[in-house]
Amino acid sequence: MDLKEIFGGMNQGPKDINDNFELIKQAIIDNQSKIGSNEFKIQTYPLVTQNGWIGEGPNAFTKLSNDKYNIIAVSFEIKKPKGVDFSSAAPIAGDPIVSSNGFSWVRIPGTDWVNGTFLPVLFLNGKIYTEHLGDNVWSTAASKDVEINLQVQHVFVWKK
């Protein structure tokens, strides 16, 4: 739309000014149809735990998607009770969404809120693993007698 058509006559009184604002509103509506929808569709998926780990709290992968972006908000709590063996080679949960949406391998921080440590979490080939880093100060003891309460919160954003 021609800006002269919109802004011309803005000093010509309330009726012309209001008509010009209507032209601006229509131009915005027309433009939105060209750039696409800004509405996001939200889907939530449960976390599927494995190898003795159990779900705690609101376990969800939330996917927001419009015509320009994909956004995945990963937010879950998962617990390893005492007596469950701990190995970074074993998956702690199934990953029903992240690995199938552009992230076949990614490492993010998890927080063990009982032991006050960070425990890296690995999303790999449809599974979620914890990485025990040996003697690293950020690792949690690998003993099966240690309870681990892991919180993971991360957002992945990428353009379509």
C-alpha positions, 0 to 999 in steps of 0.5 A: 500500500502507498504510504502517501495514501495512508498519511496524506490528509492526516491533518484534515480532521477526525473523519479522514484521520480515522479512515487513514487508521483503518487503511493502516489496520488493513495493511497490517492484516494484509501483511500478516497473511503474507508473512504467515501465521504467528500462532503456535500449536502446542503439543505435549508428550510424556517422558518414558523412563527406563532402567529403574529411573522414575518420573517425577513432577510434570514430565513433558516435551512441549513442541511449539511450531508455526510456519517459520520456527520450531521450538521444543521446550524440554522440561522434566524431573526424573529420579534414580532411587537408591539401589538402582545401578548408575551407568552413563552407557544406559539410557534413563528415558526414551526421547519421543520428540527432540531426537526426531526433530533435528537434534540427533545429538546434543548435550545439555546440563541437568541439575541434581537437586539432592546432591547439588551437582550438575550432571550432563544429559545427552540426547542421542538417537532417540534416547536420553542418557546421563554422562558420568564424567569420572572424577570431574567435580561436576559429576555425581557419584556413580554408586547405586546407593546414591539417590539422584533427582535430576531436573532438566530444562532446555529450549531448542529453537530452529528455523524451518 
